[in-house]
Amino acid sequence: MRGQNRGPAQLTLYIAALASLAYLGGGIALIASSQSFGVFPEPGPFRYGMGTLLIIYGAFRAYRAYQRFQEND
């Protein structure tokens, strides 16, 4: 890949890593917060299930971003 502009590819990798952190943080916040502010569902199985799914999806995206970082080295 010598001579090619790798700027957009690097930006995409960083955005993917930040998105994974956002999903992880959103899942943790959904599970840990006690107030729903009328936006989140009331505490219960649905809320904890959605939080768990967000954490799992965030971990998957973080793993994929890590793999892509390793491929570019």
Residue pairs with C-beta under 8 A, 6 or more apart in sequence:
6 72
9 72
10 72
13 65
13 68
13 69
13 72
16 61
16 64
16 65
16 68
17 62
17 65
17 69
19 61
20 58
20 59
20 61
20 62
20 64
20 65
21 58
21 62
22 58
23 54
23 55
23 57
23 58
23 61
24 54
24 55
24 58
24 59
24 62
25 58
26 54
26 58
27 50
27 51
27 52
27 53
27 54
27 55
27 56
27 57
27 58
28 51
28 55
29 51
30 40
30 47
30 50
30 51
30 54
31 47
31 48
31 51
31 52
31 55
33 40
34 43
36 42
36 43
40 47
41 47
41 50
